[in-house]
């Protein structure tokens, strides 16, 4: 699925009382250069999204993904065993925003462009939103684009291992739970971020 100069909005509940759902059996690319319209994927107000591939935000132009619970449990899961990468800002700038009641799970999360590119990746998590990975959280890439995690009002980010590159940072106030892979911090970890687990 390519979202370019358009928005997909998965919202609320169905007339029969069930949750609105989106299931994609491949990868989703958000962002594109064209008529200048917004490129966005919104999962909100109690809905559920599932992606059985990768999620690329900022793939061909600026892209935005928002998981907005408005205090209703809302999920976006990118968890295919062979894929499940959330690449935010790999080629162009990309942003993912999680608010109260929103949950994002990706097998791996990479913020910022790969070496030789300059896209910036931004992840904003507001309490009680949560972000989880089954693999590694990479914030920025040395020789590439910058990455930033902004934790607002004490949300939780859970990952087996995290790497903060020299052009990456985690700022704000929140709890970073790190598993056996530990935390390698070559960038900036704000003083208001509590790290629980191996360093």
ZIURTA-V895482 format. One record per helix or strand of 2 or more residues. SS is the DSSP state (H for helix, E for strand). FROM is the first residue (numbers start at 1). TO is the last residue. If there is no record, write none. Layout:
ss=SS from=FROM to=TO
ss=SS from=FROM to=TO
This chain:
ss=E from=2 to=3
ss=E from=7 to=11
ss=E from=21 to=24
ss=E from=28 to=30
ss=E from=40 to=44
ss=E from=48 to=51
ss=E from=55 to=57
ss=E from=63 to=68
ss=E from=74 to=78
ss=E from=85 to=88
ss=E from=94 to=98
ss=E from=102 to=106
ss=E from=108 to=111
ss=E from=121 to=126
ss=E from=130 to=133
ss=E from=136 to=139
ss=E from=147 to=164
ss=E from=168 to=185
ss=E from=188 to=189
ss=E from=193 to=197
